[in-house]
Amino acid sequence: MNDSTFESPEAAIAWENYWSGVIEAGAYSAGGVSHPAIQSFWKQFFFEAAQAYNTPAILDIASGDGALIDLALLAFGVEGAEISSIDLSEAAVESIRERFPTVQGQAADAGDVPHESGHFDVISSQFGVEYAGEKAVSEAARLLAPGGRLALLMHKQGSCIHYECAANLDAIQRVQTSGFISKALDMFRAAYAALGGAERQPYDDAAASLAPAVQELEGIMREYGKNVAGDTVLSLYGGVADIHERLQAFDPEEVLGWLQRLDSEMDTFAGRMKSMIESAMDQEAFEKACGILRGAGCEVDQAGPLLAPGEDLPYAWVITASRPAMKEQQVTL
C-alpha cells in the first residue's frame, strides 16, 4: 500500500484493458470474488445496514464488475437506497451504468472522490482502496456521514488469493516465455498452406518447434492444476490440440484470430495479476489503514483477517468502522 493515487500507470492501463475485455466478452462476473466466506460477509453487512437506515446514501468504491452493487440491491431493493459507485476504469463504469440504471456510476480515483464530505451513510469497497493508497482510506472516512458505517475488504499478503494470483502470474509468464502462441501460429499457417498444396516440410518443422512449448504447458498444469489462470492455459492447450486434430473443420482466419486475441489478453491478465500482488497489504500497512480511520474520527469495529471455517489461510483483510452520530445540542433558556 502506498501514497500514490494508483500504484503505476501500467497498472491502471492493465485494469482498463481488463474491464474492456470483460465487457466485450459479456463476462460480468470475471474478477469478482465469489467465495462463500466473502459473500456471507457482505450479505451480513448490507442486511444490517438495511435494518439501520431508511433509504440511505450508499457509495461503492472501485466497483469493478458490480458484485457489491448486486448484493446492496438485494438487501435494499431498487428504491430502498440511493446508490453511487466509482471506479478508475471508464469501461467498468459504463458496464455499471448499463447493468444498474438506478445506480449513479462515475469514473474517479478512489483517492480523490468528487463528493461532499459526510455525504454517504454506507460505504463499501471490495479489493479497491488498497490500489489507490493511504489517501483512499482517508477519502472513505471523509465521505462517511455521522452515524454511518463502512466496510473495506483489502488484499492481504499471504492470503489464499495472494498465492493464487502469484501462481496465475507465473503460469502466464511461463506460457509467454515458451513462445507457445507464436509457434502455434506458425504451425497452423504452414498446415493450412500444406492443405492448399504447398510443401509439407515447413509444417513438420513448425510442429517440431511447438512440441517443447506443449510440454511446458503440460508442466504448468501439473504444477498448478488445470484451472490455473482462470482456465486460460487449459483452454489454449486443449484448443490448439482440437484444432490440430480437425484442421479442415476450422476456418483459418478464425483460428489465427483466436490465437492472436489470446496473445493480447495474456498481457492484460498478467498485468492485472501483478497489480493485485503488488497491492496486497502486510500487517504494518493494514494497521496504518486502521490508524487513518481512527485519526479521522471513526470507530473501528472489526479489524483483521477474513477467514473461512475450516481453512487455514485468510482471504483478505477486513475493516468495518462507523462514525459516531452527532449529539443533539441542549438549548438552555
C-alpha positions in Angstrom: 0.0 0.0 0.0 1.4 3.4 -0.9 0.7 7.1 -1.1 0.2 7.3 -4.9 -3.2 7.7 -6.4 -2.7 4.5 -8.3 0.4 2.3 -7.9 1.5 2.8 -11.5 0.2 4.0 -14.9 0.9 0.5 -16.2 -1.4 -1.0 -13.5 -4.2 1.5 -14.4 -3.9 0.5 -18.1 -3.9 -3.2 -17.2 -7.2 -2.7 -15.3 -8.8 -0.6 -18.0 -7.8 -3.2 -20.6 -9.1 -5.9 -18.4 -12.6 -4.4 -17.8 -12.8 -3.5 -21.5 -12.2 -7.2 -22.3 -14.7 -8.3 -19.7 -17.4 -6.2 -21.2 -16.7 -7.3 -24.8 -16.9 -10.9 -23.6 -20.1 -10.3 -21.6 -18.4 -11.9 -18.6 -19.5 -9.6 -15.9 -18.6 -11.9 -13.1 -15.0 -12.3 -14.2 -12.8 -10.8 -11.5 -15.5 -10.9 -8.8 -14.6 -13.0 -5.8 -17.5 -15.3 -5.0 -16.2 -17.4 -2.2 -19.0 -18.1 0.3 -17.0 -16.5 3.2 -16.8 -13.3 1.2 -20.3 -13.4 0.1 -21.5 -14.1 3.6 -19.6 -11.1 5.0 -21.1 -8.7 2.5 -24.6 -10.1 2.8 -24.5 -9.6 6.6 -23.0 -6.1 6.2 -25.7 -4.9 3.8 -28.5 -6.7 5.7 -27.5 -5.0 9.0 -27.3 -1.7 7.1 -30.8 -2.2 5.7 -32.1 -2.7 9.3 -30.4 0.5 10.4 -31.2 3.0 7.7 -34.2 4.2 5.7 -33.2 5.0 2.1 -29.5 5.6 2.9 -27.0 7.1 0.5 -24.5 4.3 -0.4 -21.2 4.5 -2.1 -19.3 1.5 -3.5 -15.6 2.4 -4.1 -13.8 0.7 -7.0 -16.9 -1.1 -8.1 -15.4 -3.2 -10.9 -17.9 -5.7 -12.1 -20.6 -4.5 -9.6 -20.5 -7.6 -7.3 -21.3 -5.5 -4.3 -23.9 -3.4 -6.0 -25.8 -6.7 -6.7 -25.7 -7.5 -3.0 -26.7 -4.0 -2.0 -29.7 -4.1 -4.3 -30.6 -7.5 -2.9 -30.7 -6.0 0.6 -32.3 -2.6 -0.1 -34.2 -3.1 -3.3 -34.2 -0.8 -6.3 -35.8 2.1 -4.5 -34.6 1.4 -1.0 -31.3 3.3 -1.3 -29.5 6.0 -3.3 -26.5 4.0 -4.6 -23.5 5.6 -6.2 -20.3 3.9 -7.5 -16.9 5.0 -8.6 -14.1 3.2 -10.4 -11.0 4.3 -12.1 -11.9 2.4 -15.3 -14.3 4.1 -17.7 -15.1 0.6 -19.1 -16.1 -0.7 -15.7 -18.2 2.4 -15.0 -20.0 2.1 -18.4 -20.8 -1.5 -17.5 -22.3 -0.5 -14.2 -24.5 2.1 -15.8 -25.8 -0.4 -18.3 -26.5 -3.1 -15.8 -27.8 -0.9 -13.0 -29.7 2.1 -14.5 -30.6 3.4 -11.0 -27.0 3.5 -9.8 -25.0 6.7 -10.3 -21.7 5.4 -11.8 -18.8 7.7 -12.1 -15.2 7.4 -13.2 -13.0 8.7 -10.4 -9.9 8.0 -8.4 -10.6 6.5 -5.0 -8.0 8.9 -3.6 -9.9 11.9 -4.9 -13.7 11.3 -4.9 -15.8 14.1 -6.2 -18.5 14.1 -3.4 -19.0 16.3 -0.4 -17.7 15.3 3.0 -20.1 13.2 5.1 -22.4 12.5 2.2 -22.8 8.7 2.5 -24.4 6.6 5.2 -22.9 3.4 3.9 -19.6 2.9 2.2 -18.3 -0.4 0.8 -15.2 -1.4 -1.1 -14.0 -4.9 -2.1 -10.4 -5.0 -3.2 -10.2 -1.4 -4.2 -8.9 1.1 -1.8 -5.5 -0.7 -1.4 -4.7 0.1 -5.0 -5.2 3.8 -4.5 -3.1 4.0 -1.4 -3.5 5.6 2.0 -5.3 8.6 0.6 -8.2 6.4 -0.4 -8.7 5.3 3.2 -8.8 8.9 4.2 -11.3 9.7 1.5 -13.6 6.9 2.6 -13.5 8.3 6.2 -14.1 11.8 4.9 -17.2 10.8 2.9 -18.8 8.8 5.8 -21.7 10.6 7.4 -22.2 10.9 11.1 -23.9 7.7 12.2 -22.7 6.0 9.0 -20.7 2.8 8.6 -18.2 1.4 6.2 -16.6 -1.9 5.3 -13.4 -2.4 3.4 -12.1 -5.7 2.1 -8.4 -5.5 1.0 -5.8 -7.8 -0.5 -3.6 -9.4 2.2 -0.1 -10.6 1.8 0.0 -14.4 2.5 -3.7 -14.9 1.8 -5.0 -17.6 -0.4 -6.0 -15.0 -3.1 -2.4 -13.6 -2.9 -0.9 -17.1 -3.5 -3.4 -17.8 -6.3 -2.5 -14.5 -8.1 1.2 -15.4 -7.8 0.5 -18.9 -9.4 -1.6 -17.3 -12.1 1.1 -14.8 -13.0 3.9 -17.4 -13.0 1.8 -19.7 -15.3 1.0 -16.9 -17.8 4.6 -15.7 -17.9 5.8 -19.2 -18.5 3.4 -19.7 -21.3 4.6 -16.4 -22.8 8.3 -17.4 -22.4 7.7 -20.7 -24.1 6.5 -19.0 -27.2 3.6 -21.4 -27.4 1.2 -19.0 -29.2 3.7 -17.7 -31.8 4.8 -21.3 -32.5 1.2 -22.5 -32.8 0.5 -19.6 -35.2 3.5 -20.7 -37.4 2.3 -24.3 -37.3 -1.2 -23.5 -38.3 -0.1 -21.1 -41.1 2.1 -23.9 -42.5 -0.5 -26.5 -42.0 -3.2 -24.6 -44.0 -0.6 -23.8 -46.7 0.2 -27.5 -47.0 -3.5 -28.3 -47.3 -3.6 -25.8 -50.1 -0.8 -27.6 -52.0 2.4 -26.1 -50.5 5.3 -28.3 -49.4 4.8 -30.2 -46.1 8.3 -29.7 -44.7 7.6 -26.2 -43.2 4.6 -27.7 -41.3 6.7 -30.6 -40.0 9.4 -28.1 -38.8 6.9 -25.8 -37.1 5.2 -28.8 -35.4 8.5 -30.0 -34.1 9.3 -26.4 -32.8 5.9 -26.3 -31.0 6.5 -29.6 -29.1 8.7 -28.3 -26.3 6.2 -25.5 -25.7 3.4 -28.1 -25.4 5.4 -29.9 -22.8 5.9 -26.6 -20.9 2.1 -26.1 -20.7 1.7 -29.7 -19.5 4.2 -29.0 -16.8 2.4 -25.8 -15.7 -0.9 -27.7 -15.4 0.8 -30.5 -13.4 2.3 -28.0 -11.0 -0.7 -25.6 -10.5 -3.7 -27.6 -11.7 -5.7 -27.5 -14.9 -7.7 -24.5 -13.8 -4.7 -22.1 -13.2 -5.1 -18.6 -14.6 -8.8 -18.9 -15.0 -8.6 -22.0 -17.3 -6.5 -19.9 -19.8 -3.7 -22.5 -20.0 -6.1 -25.4 -20.4 -8.2 -23.5 -23.0 -5.1 -22.7 -25.0 -3.6 -26.3 -24.7 -6.9 -28.1 -25.5 -8.0 -25.6 -28.2 -4.8 -26.0 -30.2 -4.9 -29.8 -29.9 -8.5 -29.9 -31.0 -7.9 -27.6 -34.0 -4.8 -29.6 -35.0 -6.8 -32.9 -35.0 -9.7 -31.5 -37.0 -7.9 -28.8 -39.0 -10.2 -28.8 -42.1 -13.2 -28.2 -39.8 -12.0 -24.7 -38.9 -11.7 -21.5 -40.8 -8.0 -20.4 -41.0 -8.7 -16.8 -40.3 -10.8 -17.6 -37.2 -8.1 -19.9 -35.9 -5.3 -17.3 -36.3 -7.6 -14.6 -34.9 -8.4 -16.6 -31.8 -4.7 -17.2 -31.0 -3.8 -13.5 -31.6 -6.6 -12.4 -29.3 -5.4 -14.8 -26.6 -1.9 -13.5 -27.0 -3.1 -9.9 -26.3 -5.3 -11.0 -23.4 -2.4 -12.7 -21.7 -0.6 -9.4 -21.4 -3.7 -7.8 -19.8 -4.2 -10.8 -17.5 -0.6 -10.7 -16.4 -0.8 -7.0 -15.7 -3.9 -7.5 -13.6 -2.3 -10.3 -11.5 0.9 -8.2 -11.0 -1.2 -5.3 -9.8 -3.1 -7.5 -7.3 0.1 -8.9 -5.9 1.7 -5.5 -5.5 -1.3 -4.1 -3.8 -1.5 -6.8 -1.1 -1.0 -5.3 2.3 1.3 -6.5 5.1 0.5 -6.2 8.8 2.1 -2.8 9.1 0.2 -1.3 6.2 -3.1 -2.7 7.5 -2.6 -1.3 10.9 -1.7 2.1 9.3 -5.1 2.0 7.5 -6.9 1.3 10.7 -5.0 4.2 12.3 -6.1 6.5 9.5 -9.7 5.8 10.1 -9.4 6.3 13.8 -7.5 9.6 13.2 -10.4 10.7 11.0 -12.8 10.3 13.9 -14.1 6.8 13.0 -14.6 3.9 15.4 -13.0 0.7 14.1 -15.4 -2.1 14.9 -13.7 -5.0 13.3 -10.1 -5.3 12.0 -8.2 -8.4 11.0 -8.0 -11.3 8.5 -11.2 -12.7 6.9 -11.2 -16.4 7.5 -13.5 -19.2 6.3 -14.4 -22.0 8.7 -12.0 -25.0 8.4 -9.5 -23.1 6.2 -6.0 -22.1 7.3 -5.3 -19.2 5.0 -7.3 -16.0 5.2 -8.9 -14.4 2.1 -8.4 -10.8 2.8 -8.0 -8.1 5.4 -11.3 -6.7 6.6 -12.1 -3.4 8.3 -15.6 -2.3 9.4 -15.9 1.1 11.0 -18.5 3.7 11.9 -18.7 7.4 12.5 -20.4 8.4 15.8 -23.7 10.2 15.3 -23.7 13.9 16.1 -25.1 14.6 19.6 -28.1 16.9 19.8 -27.2 20.1 21.5 -29.2 21.0 24.5 -30.7 24.5 24.4 -30.7 26.4 27.8 -33.4 29.0 28.2 
